[in-house]
Amino acid sequence: HRYVDLQYCNGGGEIIEYHPLPLLSGLDDYNPAKDVTHYNPPAKAAAILRMTAGCFAVFLPSDGHMPKIEDDMHLNVQKVVIKIDLCLLA
């Protein structure tokens, strides 16, 4: 709700599905300590990002995203997630 996520893949790989937030229905309440809400995703993603070593993605608070989906090519993913408070970007 108040952080931009910068996700960098430094090893392995994953798929991240993107869904516009207004199209999602919540499964639980927002957890401010973890900056996460779980949603019921639509049957089809609006966009699919294939992340491999060296790739990064930026997600705004209005971007619904589901990371850590296995890509059938990598056994795991090593990644760095940096949370940037929106007040630092104003």
C-alpha positions in Angstrom: 0.0 0.0 0.0 2.9 2.4 0.6 5.9 0.7 -1.0 7.3 0.2 -4.5 8.8 -3.2 -4.9 12.1 -3.5 -6.8 12.6 -7.2 -7.5 16.0 -8.3 -8.8 16.7 -11.9 -9.8 20.4 -12.8 -9.1 20.1 -16.5 -9.8 17.8 -19.2 -11.1 14.5 -18.1 -12.5 10.8 -17.6 -11.9 7.6 -16.4 -13.4 5.8 -13.4 -12.0 2.2 -12.9 -13.0 0.8 -9.3 -13.2 -2.8 -8.5 -12.5 -4.4 -5.1 -12.3 -5.4 -4.6 -8.7 -9.1 -3.7 -9.3 -9.6 -7.1 -11.0 -8.5 -9.0 -7.9 -10.5 -10.2 -4.9 -8.7 -10.4 -1.6 -8.2 -13.6 0.3 -7.0 -11.9 3.4 -6.4 -8.4 4.9 -3.4 -6.3 4.2 -0.5 -7.2 6.4 1.5 -4.0 6.9 4.4 -5.7 8.7 5.1 -7.9 5.6 3.5 -5.4 3.1 1.4 -8.2 1.5 -2.1 -9.1 0.7 -3.1 -12.4 -0.9 -5.6 -12.4 -3.7 -7.6 -14.8 -5.8 -6.0 -14.4 -9.2 -8.1 -14.3 -12.4 -7.9 -17.3 -14.7 -5.5 -15.5 -17.0 -2.8 -13.0 -16.1 -2.7 -9.6 -17.8 1.0 -10.0 -18.2 3.6 -12.7 -17.5 7.2 -11.8 -16.7 9.9 -14.5 -17.1 12.7 -13.6 -14.7 16.2 -15.0 -15.0 19.5 -13.9 -13.5 20.1 -10.2 -14.2 16.5 -9.3 -14.7 14.5 -6.9 -12.5 11.0 -5.7 -12.2 9.4 -2.7 -10.5 5.9 -2.9 -9.0 3.9 0.0 -7.7 1.3 -0.4 -4.9 -1.4 -0.5 -7.5 0.2 -3.5 -9.3 -1.0 -6.9 -8.3 1.8 -9.4 -8.8 2.3 -13.0 -7.9 6.0 -14.0 -7.8 7.8 -17.3 -7.3 6.0 -19.3 -9.9 8.2 -22.2 -11.1 9.3 -21.8 -14.7 10.1 -25.5 -15.4 13.7 -24.5 -16.3 15.1 -23.5 -12.9 14.9 -25.4 -9.7 14.8 -22.2 -7.6 15.2 -18.5 -7.7 17.5 -16.3 -5.7 16.3 -12.8 -5.6 16.6 -9.5 -3.8 13.5 -7.5 -3.0 13.9 -3.8 -2.1 10.9 -2.0 -0.7 11.0 1.7 -1.4 8.7 3.9 0.6 6.5 6.1 -1.6 7.3 9.2 0.4 10.9 8.9 -0.8 9.8 9.3 -4.4 7.7 12.4 -3.9 
